[in-house]
Amino acid sequence: MRSRYVAYTLECEDYILATWHPSTRPAPQDAADKVKTKWLGLEVKRHEYNLQEPDRAVVEFVARYKVGGRAYRLHEVSRFVREGEQWFYVDGDIR
């Protein structure tokens, strides 16, 4: 989760897409379509890892950011799956 947040702050779209599960991964965006976002901080509120399902995890976080000078916060409960040694973001529920 933290590495994906850093990738967003550094605008590393290749890393973001590479860590997004292929079943839910969006198509790459055209650079002209991107909105300039200034990321301000990440708070991981909780994470769940069940020994019964060791290849699945849940992370709840709040990310703060600005777009066009206006502040926002993204509160999400994200689902991750591990395939081999790699964790992938699958999807999330916005709170």
Order of alpha helices (4+ residues) and beta strands (2+ residues): alpha-alpha-beta-beta-beta-beta
